[in-house]
Amino acid sequence: MKTTGIIDVHTHQPLGGQLTASQSAAFLLQEMDRHGVAISGILGQVRFGQSEEEMKESIAFTHDVAQQAATRLFGMVYLNPAMPPALLRELLDRYLSTPYFRGIKLELDLNCRDRRLDLLMEKSIEYDVPVLHHTWYLNPWDMDEAAVKSQSHRSESHDVADLARRFPEARIIMAHLEGSGIRGILDVAKFPNVWIDTSGSQPFTGTLEFAVETIGSRRILFGSDLMFRSLEGQLARIYGANLAADDMENILHRNAREVFKIKGERLS
Amino acid sequence: MKIIDVNAAFGFWPIQRFSANTLEELESTFAKAGVEEVWLSAIESILFPEPDSWDTRLFARLADFPRFRPVKTVNPILANWQQGWDRVRASLAAVKLFPNYHGYSLDDDRVAEICRKAVEEKIPVLIPMRVNDERNQPHFLQVKGVSAEEIVALSLRHPETCLVALCPYNWELFVLAKGGRRLLMDFSFLDGITSLDKEMKNLSTLERASGVVSPDRLVFGSGEAFLHLESAKRKLQFGNLPEDAAQGIASGNISSAY
């Protein structure tokens, strides 16, 4: 079983915004070292409905954190696709041309069936990087009004399937295996350009095994959702599952190497 | 380090396929992890209209698995809840209540009776606050978590009863901390948010929990078969707690609580 050299494709910087880039990177590395994670992809500080300034500030901070440990951390450009196309184009060209970014991250700002995503998808193909999209079959019955409102533009797995159909050349990571569940796995099963990351909720049993049986272990990536979740809990979803050692290796690092074009034990 | 898992269950749950689907598989999972004693209840007893049928079936099989100790699900709205309990009383590690699935309040007088009876029997009362993530429940099975405030109030009304709140979320620990001295909590559902201490050192799940409640009120609970045992094991392994606190959480706290 792989216990070192793990690649975690779904992490966030420490919460609170009080830390410097250097402190944030140190925090991530400390946690990664404790659990055998070699490389992590950082998605930025999640802010729904972020303004232009907040978006720029957030991406710049992700850049600075990744730069602090460039052989072990890489960033994803976290964008609000509802922003003006010229701005999105400028940010993508600026950051994806640096060695510190290897992907694009999208959250709750716009449902991914919206055609305003087209520009971002085309850029992901141009720069040969994946798009990681927050996805959840959320049941909002137990949520307050504000929380429900914040989720009104969320994407579900069938939306991601539509995106994959529209952009077969793009590599799409559907975040949160447990959030999309069995139905979500089935939604994207026939789209070979969609990978699923294992993050989301507590480490419930059975879902990962179903995913491996349905889409194969080559389309599943380890993601922890650190800082919202812990590596000790989220790695248990992989280590505790009834899977062959080879499937675990695929999930814990091999697939991420292909999706993010990572060669060797460290980022170059 | 001796580990007692107070939060395990076995059986069929219609909306989740488990990793361990036979008692042999479950036994093997716990044996590999070195968990010495496992308190096990029947999952079917949550949804089936009366728990005795499924409890009896499970308990009859546990004789072949000495690692497992039976936990009886008690539903006090049923006329025969006491008889069902009495029939198996000698073997029980604990009783388990599901007020959110069975439709009663913890203020109910019959719950007070259960608390008194548990003291007489010298066993704890386990209260799973949930078995899954409310956000992912299907539309036909929407069940709110048990109120932490109600558990606290129950513990203050029955200070002599050992109550164990299972599956609390991080934020619910702050409420449960206000309960009586014999109100304990497991850590099966605690996961993140990762944070730093004043010296900028990362805190583990159990270090954070121990900052909210005294570590002598935390107990080992895996949530198997719903959750991976591996998660609880790793939380303890990477807990970074003093040895006596870790040993207490692993088994000492529950052993000395009743």
Interface residues (C-beta under 8 A of the other chain):
Chain A: P14 L15 L19 Q23 A26 F27 Q30 E31 R34 H35 W136 Y137 L138 N139 P140 W141 D142 M143 E178 G179 G181 S201 Q202 P203 F204 T205 G206 T207 E209 F210 D225 L226 M227 F228 R229 S230 E232 G233 Q234 L235 A236 R237 Y239 G240 A241 N242
Chain B: Q16 R17 F18 S19 A20 N132 D133 E134 R135 N136 Q137 P138 H139 Q142 K144 S188 F189 D191 G192 I193 T194 S195 L196 M200 K201 N202 S204 T205 G223 E224 A225 F226 L227 H228 L229 E230 S231 K233 R234 K235 Q237 F238
